[in-house]
Amino acid sequence: MVRAVSTATAAVLMGASLIWAGQAASAADEWNPDPSYTSTDHQDGTYSVPMLNADVPDVSVERVPASENDEGRDIYYMISTTMHLSPGAPILKSYDLVNWEIVNYVFDRADIGDAFSLRNGQSSYGQGQWASSIRYHDGKYYVVFNTNNLGGSYLYVTDDVDGGSWQRIPLGRAYHDPSLFFDVDGSAYIFYGSGSTSAVKLGADMKTVVAEYPQILRTSDYPGASFLGGLFEGAQVQYIDGKYYIVIITWPSSGRQVALFRSDTLLGRYATVDGSNPYEARGVLNSNGFAQGSLVPISRAGGGTDWWGMFFRDNFPIGRTPGLIPATWTDGWPTFGNNGSVPVDGSFQKPIVLSPEDERFQQQKSLVASDDFDNDAPHRAYMDENWTIPPAPNYDPSLLGVELLSNPGFESGTTAPWGAQYSATIAADSSNPASGAAALKVSNRTLNGSGPNQQLNGKLQPGVTYTVSAKIRYESGPSTIRFNLAADWGTGVQVMSSGNVPVGQWATVTGKYTLPTTANVNNLKFAIETPWANPQPASSSVDYWVDDVSIIGSTPSVEYPNADEIAPNGSQLGLQWEWNHAPDNRYWSLTDRDGWLRLTTGKVVTGAYTHAKLSGKDELTYLEEARNTLSQRTFGPRQSVETTMDISQMKNGDVAGLAAYNRGFSYVAVKRVGGVNTVGVVNRSLPFAATIDQAAIEAFIPGTTASLGDATEVHVKADLEFNNPTGQLWTTFYYSLDGLTWTKLGNRVGPQALDGALTHFMGHRVGLFNYATQQTGGHVDFDDFLLSDVLTSQNKALDTSDLDAAITYADTLDEADYPAAAWAAMEGVLAKAQSARAGRFGSQNQIDAPERALSYELAHLRVVKVEAPSLDVSLSADTRCVAGKVVVTAVATNNEDVPVSVSVESAYGSKSVTVAPGKSVANAFSTRAASVAAGGVSADATATIGGGTVETSAEAAYAARSCN
C-alpha cells in the first residue's frame, strides 16, 4: 500500500505540503530533476554539442546491437584517454548517445614501475595511456592503446565490458593512436601513425604481427588537398555499405578538422595490382575545431542504419569535450551538422528516443558525483589486478662512480666506439677542443636526431641515478640551441638532460637522470641530439662540436614497488574518482574512520622531480609531486566544490586542501608551520619556467590567509568559473569553521589555461591532497565532497525546493512495487537526504549533493518498477426476452493459461463459476420483469499464478430492453 508520510518526515519537510496516497501523481509532477552536471540534454528531445560538458578526449565509440546483448536494445560504449590517471581507460556506457556514465575501467594501474607511480623522480605527466579504441567482436570486447613511456602499446580483452576484468596483452612496440579493426572475414588489424597512417595485421593470438602495411595513407598522395596538413593522426576505421572509411584528424592552416578517406579495399595500395592508392579523400567537417573521433552507427526502423559523428573539440580549461554530430549522407559521403556547420552549444534532435521514464533516468547519469566517503561503492573487477613485484636489483658496484662512456674526450684522435645516426658525419677534430687535444665534430645533419651515439649495452643499471654531461659548441645558426643528452632502449627517446647552448662558445649541458626499472639495459643507446619539431627546425641542420662527454652513476638510494602499496586496502571509491598517478594504498583509507577519506603522508616532497616529456626537464611543483591526490573531472560553465577537513593530526610542514589543478593550478589549503594551522590560497599560472622554487610557487597569496587557532575542523569551498571569460578558469575560495558562515579568502585567482607544452594534456581537475615537506605520518580526514553548479558570487538564496520535491515524492512510493535491491539503495540515500534536510544548510552544495543522489535513485526506481500481475479476463453483458420476461446474460472469458474463479454480480443476483483456460462461461439472470432499464454487471476474478494469488475485476453494461 502507499506509505503515508510519517511524523518524522513531516518534521523534516519543515512546512512543505504533505502528500498522501491520493496525491501521488501530483508529487511525481512536482519532482522534476535537472539533468546531471555533465549532460547537455535539454529534456525536450534535443541536446547541445559538445554533449558531455567535461574532459573526454580521443573518443572511440562501439555499438553492441540489440541482437547481441542481454538487454534487447542497442548499447553504446565509449573509451577515452586518461594518461597518468589511475584507474585509467574508462569505459562509458549509453543508450541514447547523449547521456553517459562510467561503468568500468580497463586497468587499475597501467604499470607498477616508477613513472606511473611517482617514484624516484619519475612521472607520467603528458604520457601514460593515450588514444584508445574499443571494439566488440564475436562476444568479446577489445581495447588497444599506446603508452608513450610504459613499454609501448597494449591490447586488453574481456567478455564482460560492464564489470569484468581485462586480460592484458603487451604488443611489444608503440603504435601511435592505435585503432583496432576487425575486417569482414574476422581478421584483426591495428591502424596507427602520425603524419601518415600505417597498419599491421595480427595473428589469431591477437599479439603477433603477421603482416606490415606502412603508409597506407600519406598526405603526399593528395596534392592540392587544402583540408590536409600538419597533424594527421587518430585513425578510426569503419566498414559501411561495402566500403572502408577511415576518419583522420588533420590540422591545416585553416584549423583542426575531419578528413575522411574511402576505398573498396581496406589495405589501399597493398591491394591494387599496380600499387596505386584507391582511397578517395574529402574534408568532411571544418567547424569550430570539432575533429578527432569516430563514426557511430544508429539503428533505424526497417533495418536501416544512420552514421553520425562523435568528435571532440578543445574546450580548455574544461578539457577536450565530445559532441555527437548528425550527418546527412549523399553519394556515400557525409555532411555533418547544419550543412557543415556545428555551432558550439548548438542544439540538435536526439537520434534515439527512449521511454519517458528511461529518458529521465539516463539524464541523471553523470561523470562526476558528490561523495560522503561511506565506502559503499560497488566492488569492481579492475580493483583486483594481480602484479608480480620484481625483486630489488643487485647492483654491480664496479659500474658505479666510474666513467661509463668510452673515448669521452676524444683524446685518442679517433671516433670509435662512437657512431653516427640519421645521416650525420662525425670526425675527431683538433682545431678548437674544449679541453685536451681533440673534440668530436658533427656535420652533414638533416634531422634533429642527426648526431653521435654510443651503445652502452649492459653498462647502465635500472634504478641508478646518473650524472650526465657534455660540452657543446656551434659556430653559426640560431642565437641559442637546446641540446638533448638522450637514451633510447627501444621505446622512444628519453631525455636524460638538456640545456641551451649560445652560439660561438663552449657550454656545458648537464643534469641527473634515474634510469627507470623498465629500461632494457641490454639494448641501450646514448645519443646527443637537438629537439624534435615538425617541420624540422633550423637547429636540425647546424654543425656542432662535442667534448668531455660523461655518464657516471651514483650509489642508488631508491624506492621500490611494495606489495602493500598495490594490495587492496578494503576501501572502494566510486567510478567518478581517479588518482593522480597510481596510488600508494598504504596511505589512503575509507576504513580507518567511518564516513571519512583519510590521506596520510607517506613521503616528503623533494622538489627534484622533472617533466620527462619536456626537453628542458622542467621541474615539478610540490603539488605535482604529491602522491595520492584524488580527483574528478571539472564541468562547466561553472562549478562549486566543498569539503570538510579534520586537520588535528597534521604534522609540521604538512599542506592539505582542495585544488583546481592542471600544470597551472589554484588551491585552498591548510599549512601547519611551527604548530600553527593557517588556511590560505595558492595560485600558479602561465608562463612556466624550467627551474623553479617550489616553496615560493606554493606560498600563500598575501591577503588570502587566516589563522585557524585551536580549530580541528575546517570547511573549504572552491567556486570555479569557466565562462568569465570563456577559455580561462578563475577560482574563488572560501573557508568556514562551522559550515554555515563562510569567509572569502581574497579575490578570485587565475587565469588558468592550457599548458602548450602538453605535460598535462587534459582538462582541469578538482582534487583533494595532502603532502609533507618535513616529515611523514601526518594525516588529514575529509568528511565529504559536495558539488553544485551554483556559485556564492551569484548571490542566490539557498533553494531547497528540488530536495523537498524529491523527499516528498519518495514518500509516496510503495516498497512492494520495486525490486528489493533498488528499493534499499533508494532508502539509503533518502535517509541521508532526510537527515540533511532536518539540519541547517550553509551552502547550496549541502543541498544539491543529497538531492542529486536521491533523484538518481528515484529515477532508477521508475525504470525497474515491478508491475503487479494481472489477469486477462473479460466480461460482456446483454439482454434477451424469454417467455415475455427479460433475461440478463453475462459472459466471462478467461484468456489466461490457468483456471480462473469468477464471481459475477448483477442487480438480479450473483453466480460463481470456474472458467477453464481459454474458455468462456455464460451466466443468465432472470429479471422476472417485462422490461428493464439500462444497467450493468461486474465480476471479480481470482487465480493462482506463480505461487501467488492474483485478482482483477471487470464491468460490462447492457442496454434497456422491453419484452411487451
N, C-alpha and C positions, 0 to 999 in steps of 0.2 A: 504494500500500500504506500501511498505518498507519505513521506515523512514530514510531520508538522515542524515548524521552526521552534526550537527549544527556547526556554527562558534564557539560557546562557548565550545562545546565538543572538537572541533579541538584544541582549546587552551589548554584544559585540557590534551589532549593526548601528548602535548609538543613534537611534531615532529613525533609521531607514524604515520604509514601509514593509511590514511583514507580508509575505506571500504564502497563502495557503494552497491547498490542493487545487482549488478551482482557479487559481491564478497562475498555474504553471506556464501556460502559453505566454502570458504577459511577462513573466520572469525571463523566459527564453528570448523574447523580443528585446528586453532591456539589456541583456548580456550580449554585447556585440563587440568582441575584442578586435583591436587593430592587428594587422599582420606583424610578423616578427621584425626585429630591428634590421635584419639583413635582407628582407624581402621587399621588392618593389611592386608586389601585387596590389592593384587598386581596388580589389573586391567587387569590381563591376564587369569582370570578363576581360580586362585589359591589364597590362603591366608596362613598366618602363625599362628602358635599357640605359646603362647596364642593369641587369635584373637581379644581381646579387651585389648589395652595397657593401662589399668587403673584399679583401685581398684573396683572389682565387685565380692565380696566373697559370699560363701554359696548359690550358684545359684540353682534355681529351674525353669524349663522351661515347658511351656504348649503350645500345638498346638491347634488352633481352625481351624478345617477343612474347606475347601472352601465351602462345602455344608451347613455350619452352620454360615456363616457370610455374610455380605452385599457386601464384596469386591470380592467374587467369586474366591478367591485363599487362600491357607493355610497361616495363620498368626501365628506368634510365640510371646509369651510373656514370659518375664523372670523377676524374682524378686530377690532382693539381700539384704544383711544386711547393715544397716547404723547406728546401735547402738544409739549414743547420738545425731545424727544429725537431723535437722528439716528443711523442711519436711522430712519424712522418709518412708522407704519401697518403693523404686522407682519401677515403672512399666516400663520395657524396651520392645520395640517392634521391630520385624524384619520380613522381608520376605525371607531372604536368609540364616539366622542363622549365618551370618558373620558380617554384618553391623547392628548396633543397635542404637536406640535413646530412650531417656526418654520421655514418653507420659503422665505420671500421677504419683501421689504419693498416697499411701494408707491413710496416715494421715498427717495433718499439724503439730499436736503436739500429741505425744503418751500419754501425761499426762500434767495436769496443776499444778501438785504438785512441791515440791521443787527440787527434784533430776533431773527432766528433764528441769528445768528452772534456774539452777544455783542460787538457793536461799538458804539463811540461812545455808551456809556451805555445802550444799548437791550438788552432781553432779552425772551424769550417765556415766562417763568415764568407758569404758570396760563393760558396762551393756546396759540398754535400749533394743532396738529391735534386736533380733538375729534370724538368720537361718529360714527364711520364706519358705513356699511352696505356689505355686499358682496352682489353678485347675479351669477348666471350666466344668460345669455340668448343663444340662437342661436350657441353656440360661443364666445362672448366673456364675459370677466369684467369686472365694473364695480365700482368703489369710489367712493363720494361721501362727502366730509366737509367740515366747516366749519372755518375758521380765524378766531379772534377778532381777530387783528391782522395778518394776512398777505394781505389782499385779498379776504376773503370765502370762498366755497365753491369746491371743485374737484371735477371728475369725472375719474377715471382709468380707462383701459380697456386690456386686454391679451388676447391669445389663449393665453397661457401663464402660468397663475397660479402655478405652482411655481417657475419660474425666469426668466420673461420680463421684458422691460422694459415700462413703462407709459406710455401716451400721456396727457399732462396737458392737461386742458381747463378753463380758468378759466370759472366760471359768472357772474362779474361782480357778484355780490351775496352776501350772507350768508344762509344757511339754517340756523337753529338745529336741532341734532340731526337732520340730513337722513337720510331713509330713501328709497332708490331702490326703485321698484316697477314691474314690467312687468305690465300687465294681460293678460287672456286674448287680446286682439287684438294684443298686441305693443306697445301704446302705453306710453311711459315717463312716470312721474310721480315727483316728489320731494315727500314729505310732510315737514313740518317744523313747528317752533314751540315756544314756551314759554308756558304759560298757556292756549293754545288750539292746535289743530292745523289747519294750512292745507296746501294743495298747489299745485303748478304742474305743467303738462303740458309736456313737452319735445318739440321737433320731431325730425325724423329725424337731424339733426346732433348730437343729444344735448347741445346747449348753448343753443339758442334756446328761450325760453319762448313757447309759443303760446297758453296759457290760464292764468288765475289763479283759484284757488278758496280765498279766505280763510275761515278759521274754520269748517272743516267740522265740527270737534268743539269745543264750548265747555262749560265746566263749568256755565255758567248754564242749559244745556239740560237739566240733570239735578238739579232742585231736590230737596233732601232726600236725595241720594245721599251717605251718610256716608263712602263709600270714596273720594270725590273731594275734593281740597282742596290748597292750597299748590302744590307742584311738580306740573307737568303737562307732560311732555315725553318725548323718547325714543321717538317713534312708530316701530313696525315693523309693516309690512303684510304679510298673507298671504291667499291665496285658498284656502279649504278647503271642499270639498264644496258648491260653488256659492255660498258666502257669503264676504264680505270681513271679515277680522278685523284689528283694529288694537290692538296692545299698547302701553300707556302706563304710565309710572311716575308715581305720584301720591304725595302726602305730606300726608294729613290729620293731625289731631292724634293719631290712633291709630298713626301711624308709616308709614314707606315701604312701599308695596305695589304690586301689579299690578292695573291696571284693564284690562278687555278690552271692546272695542266691536265689534258685529257688525251687518252690514247686507247686504241683497241687492244694493245698488248701491254702487260704490266712492266716488262723489263726494257721497254723502249728500244734503243739502238741494238741491244743484245738479242732482240727477237726479229729483226728485219734482215733480209737477205743481203742488202748492200751496206748494212751498218748505219743507215740514216736514222735520224731521230723522228719517231712518229708522234711525239707528244705536241699537241697544239697548246698554246698558252694565251691566256687572257687575264687582264686585270679586272677583277670582278667586284671589288669593293675598295673605294678610296674615300672614306668619310670619317672625319673626327678621330682617326687613329685606331679604329677597330681593325684588328689584324689577326694575330696568331690564334689558331683554334682548329675546329673541325666541322665537317658537315654532319648533320643529325637527321636520321630518318623519323618520320611521323606517319603512323598508320592512318589510312583514310577508309571510309565506308566503301565496300565493294572490293577491298583488297589492294587498293592503290597506296602509294607512298609518296609523301612530300618530303623534300630535303631542304632543311633550313640550315642556317649557320650559327655556330656558337663561337664567338670571337671576343677576346678581351681587348681592353684599351688601357693605356697608362692613365691612372687617376690618382696619382700620388698627392698627398701623403697617405691616403687610404690604401692605395696599392693598385694592383692590376685587376680590374673588375670586369667580369664577363657579361656579355649580352647575347641573348637569344634573338636572332635577326631573321625575319621572314625572307623567303626567296621566291621569286617568280621565275620559272624556267621556260626558256624559248630556244628551240633548236639545240637542246642539250646543254645550255649554259644558263647559269642563274643570274638574276638581277636582285640584289639584296636591298632590303629596307623600302623606303619610299622612292622608287625609281632610282636607286643608287645612293640615296641619302639616308643616313642614320643619325638623327639628331641626338645629342647627349640629353638624357632624360626624356627622350621621345617615347610616345605611347604606341603600343601595338596590341592587337587582339590575341588573346591566349590561344595556342593551337590545339589544346586538349581540354575538353570540358568534363569536369567531374561532377558528382552529385553535390548539392549544396552543403551537406554535412561533411563530405570529404574535402571540398574546397576550403571550408573553414579550418579543418584540421591541418591541411597542408600549409595554409598560411601562417600557422603558429610555429612551424618548424624554422629553425634558426641555426646559424653557425656560431653564435655567441649565446651565453646564458649567464644569469646570476647564479651564485653558489653559496650555500650555507655551510659547506665543508662537513656534511654529516656522514661522509664515506658511504653513501648509498647508491653510487653509480654501479651499473651492472658490470660484471666481470667480462672481459673480452680476451679472446684467444691470443691476440698480439702481445698481451701482457706476460705471456708465458714463454717468450723466446728463450731458447737454450743457446748459450755461448760457452765455448771452452776457453778458460783463462789460460793463456800461454805462460809457461814458466819464465821467470825473470832471466834475461840473458846472462851468460857468463862472458865477461869482457876479457879481451886479450890485452893485458897491460902493456905489452910491447908496442901496441899501436896507439897508446895514449901519451900525450906530451911530446910527441915527435913529429917532424915534418912528414906528411904522407904523400906529397907530390914529388915526383922525380923531376930533376932538372928544373927546379923552381925559379932559379935566377938566370938560366940560360948561359951560365959561365963556360959550359963546355964548347960553346960555339956551334952547337947543333940544335935541332928541334926535337929530337927523339927524347921521350916517348910521346910528345905532343903530336896531335893530329889536327887536321883542318876539316871543318864541316861546312856544308852548304856553299860550295864553290870558292871558299876563301883560300888565299895563299898565305902560308906562314914561312918565315925565314928568320934565322938568327941575324941580328944587326948590331954592330958595334959603334954606330955613328953617334948615338946620344943615349946611353943607358941611364937608368935612374940610379944604379949603383953597379959596381963591378965593371966587367969588361964588355957585357953584351945585354941586349934585350931581345924580345920577340916582336917582329914586325908582322902586322896582319893587314893584308891588302886584297884587292880584287873582290871586295864584298858587294853583294847584291841583295842580301836579305838580313833581317835583324839577327838571325841565328848564325850568319856567316862569321866564323871565328875559330879560335883554338879550343881543343878539348883534350882531355886525358882520361883514360879508363882507370878507375880506382877499384876494380873488382876485388872484393874481399878485404879492402883496407879500411872502409868506414864501417861503423858498428851502430845498430839501431839503439836509440835512447841516449847516445853520446852527443854532447854539445860541442860544436866545432867553432873555433875562431877562424874565419875565412877572410883573406885579404889579398889585394893585388894593387900594384902601382900601374897607372894607366895614363897615357898621354896621346893627344892627337893634335895635328897642326892646322887643319882648316876645316871649315864647316860651321855648324851652329855654335853659338857662344858657349853653350854647355850641352853636354850629352850625358844621359844617365846610362850607366853600365851595370849589368847584372852578372853576378857570380852565381852560377846555377848548377843544379844537379838534375839528372834525368835517369830514372831506373825503369822506364818503360810505361809510366802512367802520366806522362806530360812533364813539362819543365817545372821544376820547383826552385824558386829564387831563394838562394841561401843568404845573399847580402846584395846590396846595391848602393849606388851613390852617384852624385853628379860630379862630372869632371869638367873643369873650364878649359877652353881652347888654349893651346900653346904652352901648357905646363904639366908637369907630373903631379898627379893627385892620387891619394890612397883611398881605395874603396874597401871598407872592412865592416864586419858585423859578426854576430853569433847565430848559429843555427843548430837546432836539435834535430837529429835525424829521426823521422818517425819510425815506430816499431813495425810499420807495414812496408818499409822500403826494401826493395830487392837488392841487397848489398852485393850480390854476385854478378850483377849486371848494371853497374853504376858508372855513369859518365859525368865528369865535371867539365863545365864549359864557361867561357866568357862571351857574353852577348850584349846586344842593345835591345831595349824593349820592343815587343811586337806592337804593330798598329796596322790598320787597314784603311787606306793604302799604306805601303811601306813608307816610313818617314825618312827624312834626309839622313838621319844618323845611320841608316841601314847600309849606306854605301861609303861611309867615312873610313879611311885607313887609320890605324892606331898602333901604338906600341904597348907592350905589356912587360913588366919586370917584377921580380920578387913576389911571385905568387905563393900563397901559403894556405895550408889547411892543417890545423893542429887540434886534436881532440883533448878535452879535459876529462878528468875522472868524473864519472856521472854521479849526479845526485838527483834522481828522477823518481817519479811516481808511477807505479804500475797498476794495471787494472786489478781490481779486487773482487773476489766472488761476492762479498756482501754488497758491494757497490751496485751490482746489477741484479741481485736477488730481489724478488718481490718482497715488499715490506708490510703487506696487509692493507695497504691504502690504495683506493681506486678512485681516480679522478674522472669526471665527465669528459665526453669526447670533445668538448669545446676547448679544452686546455692542451697546451703544448709547452714543453720546457725549452729554454734557450740552450741548445745542445743537450746531449743525453744527461739525465740527472744522476747524482750520486744518491742512491736510495738509503744510504745510512743517515742522511742529513735532512730528510724531509719526512713528514708523517701526518696522517689524518687520524691516527690511533693513539698517539701519546696523550692527547687531550680531546675528549669527545666534542665534536662540533667545531673544531679549530684546525687550521692548517699550521703546522709548526715548520719553520725554516731555521735550521741550525747551521752555523758557520763551520765548515769542515776544513777550510784552509784560509790562509791570509793572502790577500791580493798582493801581487808583486810589482805591477807596472812594467813587467818585462815581456808581456805578450805582444805579438805583432800580427798584422793582417798578411797572411802568407800569399793571398791572391795579388796583392799590390807589389809592384816592382820596387817601391820605396820602403817596403816592410813597415808601413805606418803602425805606430804603437796603438794598442787598445787602451781604452779608458778602464777605470776600475769597474764600472757597471758592465762593460762588455766582457771583462774577465771573470766576473762573478758567476759561479755555477749555481744551479738550482734556482734560476729566475723563472717563474711560472707565468705564462702569458696567454692572452687571447687576441684575436683579431680586433681591430677597431672597425667602427661603422660610421657612416656619415648620414646627413651633413653635420650632425652634432651628436656628442656622446658625453654622458656623465658616468663616472665610476667612483664608488665609495667603498671603503673597507675600514675595519676596526682592528687596531693593533694592540696587543699586550706586550709592552716593552720592558717589563720588570726584570727580565733575565738577559738583557743586553749586556755586553762587556765593553770596556773602554776601547774606542776605536771602531766599534760596530756602526754600520749605516744600513738602515732598513726603511722600506717605504713602498710607494706606488708610483710607477713610471709609465709615461707615454714615450716609447723609445723606438729608435732605429739607430743608425750610426749617430745621427743627431738625436737628442733626447731632452726631455724635461721630466723632473720628478719632484715629488714632495717626500721628505724623509725625516726620520729621527736619527740624530747623531749623538752618540754618547762619548763625551770628552771629559776626562777628569771626574767621572762620576756624575756629570750633569747632562741631562737629556734636553736637546734643543730640536725643535721642528723648524724646517725651512725648505726653500725651493732651490733647485739646481737647473740650469739651462745650458745646453750645448748646441750651437747652431753652426752652419757653414760660415767660413771655409774651415777645412780641417788640415792641420799641419801633420807632417810625418812624425816629428818628435814632439812630445807633449809633456806637460807637467800634470800628471793625473790628479794630484790633490788640488791643484789650482782650478782645473776644469770643473771638479765636482765640489768646489767650495760653495757655500750658500750665497745667494744673491743678497747684497745688503738691502735691508728694508723688508725682507721676507721671513724673518725668523721670530720665534717666540720660545721662551724658556718654559718647560713643562713642569718644573718644580718637582713635587713628590708624586705627580700623576703616574699611574702604572698602565693606564689605557688611554689611547688617543684615537680619535676618528679622523680620517683624512679623505679628501674628496678631490677629484680632478675633473674639470669641465673642459672638454675638447671641442674646438671649433674648426671645421674643415672648410667652411664657406665664407669666411670673413677675414681676408679674401679667399676665394677659391684657389686651390693649389698650394695653400700654406696651412700648417697646423699651428694654432695658438692655444695655449692651455692656461687655465686659471685654477689655482689651488686654494683649498680651504682646510682648516682643521677645527676640531671641536673636542671638548673634554666630556661631553655628555650625549653627543649625537643629536642634540636638539638645537643648540645655539652654535652657529658657525662663524668663524673669523676668517676673512680673506687674507691670504699671505701675499702681500704686494700686488702688483698688477699682473695681467696676463703675460705669459712669456712665450717666446718663439723668435722668428718663424722657423718651423721645421719643414724641410723639403727633401726631395730625393737626393741622395749622395751619388753624384755622377760616376764615382769610381766603382759603384756596384758591389761594394763589400757587404751591404745589407740590401740586396735587391728584392725587397719585399715591402709591403705597406707597414706603416707604424703599428706597433702593438701596445697593448696595455698589460702591465705585469706587476707582480709582487716580488720583492727581492730582499735579500739580507746578506751583506758581506762584511768581512772583518779586515781591518787594516793593521791590527796589532797582535791579536791572539784569537785562537779558535775556541769553540764551545759555547758561545753565546747563542741564544735563540730568541725568536720573535714568533708569537702566535697571532694568526689572522682569523678573525671570527666570521667574516662574511665577505662577499664580493657582489656588490649591488649595482645593477645597470639601470640607466634611464636615458631617454632622449630629450629630457628637459634640463636646461641649464639654470643655475642660480641667477645668472645675468638677465634671463628673460623676465624675471620679476613676476612669475605666475604664482598664484595662490596654490597651496597644496591641494590636490584634487584626488579624492578617494572614490569618485563615482564608479570608475571601472572596477575597482576592487570590491566595492559594495555590491555591484551588479553580479559579479562572479560568485561571491559568497551566497547571495540571495538565490541565484539560480541553482547552485549546488544543493541548497536545502530543499529544493522541490523534487529532487530525484529519488527514485526508488531503487534500493540496492538490488532487488530481485531482477531488475531489467538489464543487468550488466554482468560481464564476466568477473569472477572474483578478483583476479589479479589487477585488472584495470580499475575496479572499484577501490581496492585497497590503495593503489597509487594515488587516486584522487583524494581519498580520505586523508592520506598523509599530508598532502600539500594543503588541503582545506584546513586541517588543524593548525598548520603553521600560519596560514592566512588569517584565520580567526584570532590566533594569538597576537599576531602583529596588529590587527585592527583593534584589539582590545587595549593596546597601549597607546603611546603618543608618538607622533611622527615628526621628524626633524628635517626630512628631505623627501623629494619626490622619488628618489631611488628606493627609499624604505617602503614606499607604497607600490611602486611599479614592479619590484622584484617578486613579491608574493603573488601579485595579480597575474603576471606573465606565466608563472609556474602553474597556477591554478587554471588559467584559461587553456593552457596546453592540455592538461588532463581532462578538462571538461569537453574540449573539442574531440579528444580521443574517445571519450565515452560515447559521443554521438555516432561515431562510425563503427563501434563494436557493440552497440546496444543489441541485446538478445530479444528478438521479437517473441512475444508469447505465442505458444502453439495455438492453432485454431482448427476448428472443424469445418470441412466443406460440406455443409448440409443446407439444402434449400427448401423453401416452403412456398406452396402456391394454394390458392383458395378459389372456389367457385360455388355457384348455387345452381339447383335444378328443381323441377317440380316432380313429386311422386305422390300419386293419388290426391292431387289438389293441394298438397302441402309442400312448403319449401324445405329442401334439404341443403345444408351447407357441407361442402366437401373440402377437406384439407389434405394435400398430398405432400408428404415429407420424402425428400430424395437424398440418399446417402452417397456422396461422391468419394468417400474415403475407402481405404483398403481394410478397414476393421469394422465390426458391427457397431452400430450407434443406437443408444436408447433415446427415444424421442417421446416427450410428453407434450401433447397438443391441447391448448386451451381455447375454448370459444365461449360465447355467451350462452351456449346451449349445452354445455357440458365439457368434459375433458376425457382424453384417452391416452394411454401409454402403450407404446409398441417398440419392438426391436426391429431395426431396419438393417438388412444384410448389406455387405459391401456392394456398392454399385447398383443397389435396388431402390425402388420407391414403394411406399405404403400409403394407401388412401384411408382416410378416416371420415366417416359420414356422421353428421349431427342433424337429427330431426328437429325442426323448429316448432312443429305442430301448429304452424300458422300458414294462412293462405298467402300472406305477403310479409316481407321483411325489408327493413331499411338497409342501406349500405353499412357494412361493418368490417370486421377483421378477425383473424385468428393469430395466435402466437404459439411458438414451440420452444421448449428448452431441450437441447441435445447434449448427451454425455457419452464419452468414450474413453477407453484407456489406450494411451499412445506413449510408447517409450517408458512404460512403467509408471506413468503419472496419469491423473485424471484431467481431461480437457473438456471444457464446457463451452457452449455457444448458444445463442438464441437467435430466433428469426421471427419475422412477422409477415403476414400476407393479407391483402384486402380483397373483399368481394363486393360486387355491385348490388344495388337493391333489386328485388325480384317480386313479381306478383303472379300467383297461380290461379287467379279468378278467371 
